[in-house]
């Protein structure tokens, strides 16, 4: 079993948080889901460059399962998507 996790690393006094977006036995499905999320996050909002729901670019990428995004305007703001194997209890 695998889990796709999103982490908002926060800045400017905001609180960081992480959430599991999806779990699956099919790692490829999670990779596709992660790509969709990254595509949404890297869209540019021409009207609001400070929007934290988009306006990111890929900062670091480790294979298909570990990607860090950096905000284009708030350069100290990062988010992180990762896929990891998890144990189901």
N, C-alpha and C positions, 0 to 999 in steps of 0.2 A: 504494500500500500504506500502511496506517495501523497504528499501534501504540498499545495502551492500556497506560499505565505507572502504577505505584503507587509513591509515595515516602513512607517513614516518616521524618519529619524529626527524631525522637528528642528526648529530654530526660533529665534526671537522670543524666547520664553514660552513657546508652545510645548505641550507634552508629547513625547513620542508614544507611538503605539504600534502594535503588530496585530494582524488578523490572518487567520487561515481562510483563503478564498474558496478553495475546493480541495477535495481528496478523491483519489481514484487509484485503481489498480493499473490503469493504463497511463504510463508516464508521458507518452506522446500526446495524449489529450490535454494533460496539464501544460505541456510545453506550448501547445497551440493556444490555450487559454491565456497563458502568460504573455504570449506575443500580442494577443488582442488587447490586453491591459496596457502593455507598453505602447502600442500604437495609439491608444486613446490618450495616454499621458504625454506623449511627444507631439501631439497636435499643438499648434500655436494659436493662441487667442489674440488676434490682432487688436481687439478692443481693451484687453486687460492683460498686460504682460506679467502682472503680479499674481494672477490666478494660480493657486496651488493645486488645482485639479488637472492642470495641463501645463504646457510651457516647459517641459523637461527635455533633456537630451541624454543619450546613453553615455555614462561616465566611465564605467568599467563593466566588462562582460567576461564571465568565466564559463565557457561552454554555453550550452543551451539552458542551464538550470540555475544560474546565479547572475543577476543583472542589477547594477546600481545606476540610478538616474540622478542627475543634478539639475536643479531648477535653473532656467536661463537668466532670470532677473535676481532671484535670491540665491546667490551662488554658494551660500552656506547651508542650503536646504537639500537634503538627499532623501531618496526613497530607495527601497531595495525589494526585489522580487527573488524568491528562491524556491526551488523544488527539492524536497528531501524525502528520503525514505522514513516512514513512521511505523510504529508498532501499534496495532489495534488491540485494545485490551478487552 
